[in-house]
């Protein structure tokens, strides 16, 4: 939203806002009800929002399906324990990244985790796939849904980045977080959202990540275990309540997240963690690879390796991924191994028959 689009309230409206916002010493103000817990730690209350962050392939979506299923059954799934009031039992699940086929898989996963039939839509779960819409339309749809769905208690948004054109825009980030605070306060609901971490550190991406850390009541990190990459570890990196012990899950044969009761949290090493080698498969999603290639190969004929590397740098930069020479070489090797790019004679070309 452009700042010039904001209407300045009248003096009468401002006076009404002041009266509505006033805090009195003898006023009776209820504490926000706790609706989401891990063990004895409150991670979510009505009137607030929380977030999960993690790198690519860390199983963030599997983690939030457990949160959604917990709310759906108003019970415990993995380590998440829900206790929503009777008039706050409806769950709204928003997916901004995937098409409806993928979203249906997520929907069925939630139903199985909640021990409900996967071939029947429950009355208190609504899923919207908003991938095809532009950021302002996505935001308007969510605002309409939150304002009109009865008995709403929990809103899952996977992910918040797709409400913005520029992930590093302070004004866009402030607008989105302000909307979250207004929606949660006005409707007395809880919102849980997902955001990627930076590739080279543990910070949530962009200015929106900074705003989330500053305003969310809980930020949880989902991270692949260093010793066993089939295991994902969940821990609180920012929480207003007491911290909970990190817990772990893996994906079982039914493609559901399954709690690992035997998991023992590892001690955090003091000092800067060792940086893992750059891995184009782990750190860059298929959709980003394909979008970068489409940009790199648009209206050009690439016949030299050096030119190919430069085009890769430009294509990936348009996807917010900066490649130096060494990383560009690793990406080129990966693309060749995956046969996403092939060489016909002297010319480098996108392989139309490639499978990721």
Secondary structure, 3 states (H helix, E strand, C coil): CCHHHCCCCCHHHHHHHHHHHCCCCCCCCCCCCEEEEECCEEEEECCEEEEEEECCCCCHHHHHHHHHHHHHHCCEECCEEECCCHHHCEEEEEECCCCHHHHHHHHHHHHHHCCCCCCCCCCCEEEEECCCCCHHHHHHHHHHHHHHCCCEEEEEEECHHHHCCCCCCHHHHHHHHHHHHHHHHHHCCEEEEEEEECCCCCCECHHHHHHHHHHCCEEEEEEECCCCCCEEEEEEEEECCCCCCCEEEEECCCCCEEECCCCCCCCCCCCCCCCCCCCHHHHCCHHHHHHHHHHHCCCCCECCHHHHHHHHHHHHHCCCCCCCHHHHHHHHHHHHHCCCEEEECCEEEECCCCCC
